[in-house]
Amino acid sequence: MAELIRPSSVLPSRRTPFTLKTADGLRLIGETSSPLGVREATIVALHPNPTGGGMMDSHIYKKAANRLPALAGIEIIRFNTRGTESEAGKSEGEYDNGDSEKFDVEAAIAYAFDICKAENLWVMGWSFGTDLAIRHARDPRIKGLILLSPPLKYSKVGDLNFWVQDGRPITALIPEHDEYLKPAEAAIAFSSIPQIKLINVDEGKHLWLGEPQVYRVLTEIVNVVAPARLPLPTEY
């Protein structure tokens, strides 16, 4: 008998702990959650700011890893950036305001291609992670970006200009009640990037708390990377 998918639900997947080695010599810890069947896409997930408690287990990412491999055939690669700690352990190094984290992002992307053999790779950022994606996820093999609650705190004009010229798709979910960047502000801030798709989420907040918001975010993620797998089931 099917059961309702709840916040604590953990659906079947193949879970692989891993360690990344960055170009500047740090070891970062992470975990890959892979589908047991057909893999439609792979996502490298860049977490919110560790200074505010962000980590690889931040709830949207943990739920994505617990559900999307089984529900949509999507592989989720999560890891702790330098100096960040979660239940799985603490990555070496110290937080660097998104600068030296360049090496962390590049190491995770290399892992996705070299070890996971990703064929349809997307990079997703949430909050601080969106700045990491905009600034550092520039490998030409990446299909595009997914941005959740982008604050545009660390990204500069030159970073946005890269994507203006690059042309790869970007989808950004903008919460109606985000305390950092609301929909009207986001429309102006991202206006130079012609290919960006801004999705304004009514009643949304920066942290996407509550199961209806989680379901909305996961649905939009799947709509970008594996739309044929929609609608997402609410039972399993």
N, C-alpha and C positions, 0 to 999 in steps of 0.2 A: 504494500500500500504506500502511495506517495505521501511524503511528509512536507509540511510547510517549511520553506527556507527561512531560517531565523538569523539574527545577528551572529549567533554562535555556531552556525552550521559550517561544517568542514566537509566538502564533497571530495570524492575520490580524485587523486592526482598523483603524479610521481614527484616527490620532493627531494631535492638534491642540495645539501649545504655545500658552499664553496668558499674559497678564499681568493681574493683578487690581489695581484701585485701591481702597484702603480709604477709609473715611470720614475717617480722620485723615491721609490723604495719602501712604500708603506704597504701593509697588509690590511685588507678590508674584508669584513665578513658579510656573507649574504646567503640567499637561498633561491633556488629556481623551483617553481611549481609548474609542471608540464602536464599536458593532457595525456591520458592513457590511450586515446585513439588518435584521430587525425589532428595535426597541428595546423590551425588556420593562420596564426600570426604569433609573433613574439613581441613583448613589451618590456623595455627597461624602465623601471619606475624610480623616479628621483624624488625623495621624500621631503616633507616640510622642514623648516629650520630647526636644527637640534637645540638652538638656544631657547626655543619655545616648546621643547619636548618632541619635536619631529624625529622620526626614525623609520626604519624599514617596516615596522609593525604599526605605523599610523593607520587608523582604522579602515580607511578606504582601500589602502593597499593590502592590508591583511585580508579583507573581505574579497578583494579582487583575486588574490592568490588562492583563497579558500573556495571560490565559486567558478571563476571564469574558465579554468582548464576543463572542468566537467561540463559546464553549461554552454560554452562557446568555442571550445578548442583553442583557447588562447593561453600561451605560455607567459608566465609573469616572472620577471627577474627583479628581485628586491635586494638591496644591500644598504649597509650603513656607510655613509660618507665618513671621511676622516674625523676621528674624535667622537663619533656618535655611537651610542650604546643602546642595545635592545636585549630582549630575552636571549637571543642567539649569541650575544657577546658584544664586545666593543672593538671597533676598528681602530687601528693605530693612527697616530698623528693628532693634530689639533685643528679645530674649526678655523677657517680662513676667509670668512665673509664671501664665499663663492669664488675666490680667486684660484687657490691651489686645488680646489675641488675639480678643476679642469682635468687633472690627472685621474681623478676618481671616475668621472663620467667616461673618459676615454678608455679606461681599463674595463669598465662594465660593458661598453659597446664592443670592445675587442673580444671579451668573454662570450658575448652573445653570438658573434659571428664565428669565432675560432673553435669554441668548445660546444656551444649549443647548436651550431650550424644553422643559425636563423636564416630564413629565406624571405621573410616578410617582417622586417624589424621596424618598430615604432618606438619613439622615446616619449615617455609621459612624465610630466612634472606636476607637482602640487605645491602651491605657495612658493617657498624658497626654491623648491625643485624646478619650478617653471623658469626661474632666472638661470639655473644651471643648464636647463635644456636650451634656452634661447642663446646663451653665451657659448656653450661648449659642445653641444650635440650636433656637430657639423660634418660627421663622416658622410661621404656622398652615397653610401649604400643604405642609409636610413631612409625609410619611405616618407616620414613626416613626423610632426609633433602633436601631442595632445597636452593642453595646458589646463589645469584645474585651479581656479582661484588665483590667477596671476596678479601679484602685487606690483610687478615692474620696479622693484626696489633696487636691484643690483644691475639690471640691464641698462646699457647706454644706447644712445642713438645709433652708434656704429653697429651694435649687436642687432638691432632691429633692421638696419639697412642691409645686413648680410642676407636676411630672409626676404627682403624686398627683391634683391637680385637673384636669389636662389630659386624661388618659385615653388618649392615643395609645399604640400598642403599643411596647414596648421589649423587645428580646431581648439578653441578656447571656451571653457565653460565659465561664465561670469555670474556669480550669485547676486541676486537682487539686493541683498542686505550685507554685502561684503564690506567690512570696515576699511579695507585697503584700496580696492579699485571697484567701483560700482559700474553698472552697464554703460551709463552715459559717458563716464570718464574713460572706460575701456575703448569705446567707439572712437574717441579722439586719439587716445594713446596708440592704438593699433592702426590708425587710418592710413598709414603709409604702406601697409602690407596688403596688396590687392587680393591675395589668395587666402587670407585668413577667414575662417568661419567663426563668428562670435555667436555663442548660444547663451542667451540671457535666461537664467533659471529663476522663475518666480518663487518667492519665499526662501530662496537659497541663502545660506550663510557660508562664511569662509571655510568652516570645518565640516560642512556637509553632514551634520548630525541627524540621526533619525533614519529609520529604514526606508521611508519614501524617497529621501534625498539620495541614499546609497543606491537604491534601485535606479533612480534617474541617472546618476553618474555612470554606473556600470553599463546601463543601456546605451548611453552616448558613446562610451568607449568602444563597445561592440559595434555600434553603427559606423564607426570610423574604420576599424581594422577587419571586421568580419561580419558585414551587414546581413549576409544570408542566414546568420544564426539567430536573428531576432524573430519574434520577441523572446526575451529572456523568460524562462519559466520561473514561477514563484513557488513551485513544488519540485521535489526531486525524489 
